[in-house]
């Protein structure tokens, strides 16, 4: 919390994107019994998975267990997580009529199970560490809606964006409304910070970001910031977009591993905090190399207030848990030493 506001801290705080998930035996055991959507639909299960990495790793924040695609279902989207394939959308958006058919969402009604998971997780955390809520940003959600699933080149997405800008803007406007209301509802339910995931926006040029994305993310970030909680704005492959992402909003800008942390921080400016940015694949490295990389990131942050240590993108399924745990200890140990 303090780091989000660029206040001095005793040691650099650390948490990980996808800190709950398949690399953890406890999660795999639960997944053997329940589907991903099942876990998300049952607040007591979602809260339990939220707590698993807190107990196992000693991280400084919990992130709610949910998925960025959950708010699409009440909009009228038929969503499935197919084994081994990732998300599948059976009725993708292809034309203006499909956008018109998307329903508005009252998160308190149709996403009440997620809000209940926030309340339960807060209760179980008992004030020890903060709970981070999250949502997907309009571009990243639109890419799933239009492609029908994950994508490499975002061809259909960009063709709609460039070929039918009116439909694109209508879609992005609808998504921004839902996401803003959803994040504000998470804060009201008890989320103490929120992260907006624009994971795939790095597929765009700065000009396209400004025209087709920025106003929509900005609306969300403005409304959520007005609640008073710190907001983290994250994307990958965003080296050329960082100044525009900062303009869109957020107290903290997430950096992926492609961007040297000090260079990225220069891009967003000293009046923003930054989060990142260990390559998730470095978590497979032998301990001395992992340690070298953790130190390199802390050296680039150079003890300046406003650095939150994280991976540059989510933890991968095969990651050795003991290395993730070791990174928490390294960050805590090395950052205290450097502050002295
Ligand atoms: O970080 C956390 O610990 C909280 C949980 C979380 C999940 N999804 C659970 C999940 C978070 C923050 C997300 C966000 C999310 N979901 C993003 C943005 C972050 C990012 O990684 O860029 C995106 C793009 C999605 C969409 C999504 N969900 C995909 C592409 C997949 C399949 C990919 C895969 O790894 O299989 C999911 C499924 C998913 N969501 C899993 C988890 C733990 C893994 C699937 C499972 O348990 O079966």
Boltz pocket constraint, residues with backbone or C-beta under 6 A from the ligand:
constraints:
  - pocket:
      binder: B
      contacts: [[A, 16], [A, 17], [A, 18], [A, 19], [A, 20], [A, 21], [A, 22], [A, 31], [A, 36], [A, 63], [A, 64], [A, 65], [A, 66], [A, 67], [A, 68], [A, 69], [A, 81], [A, 85], [A, 86], [A, 87], [A, 134], [A, 150], [A, 197], [A, 199], [A, 314]]
      max_distance: 6.0
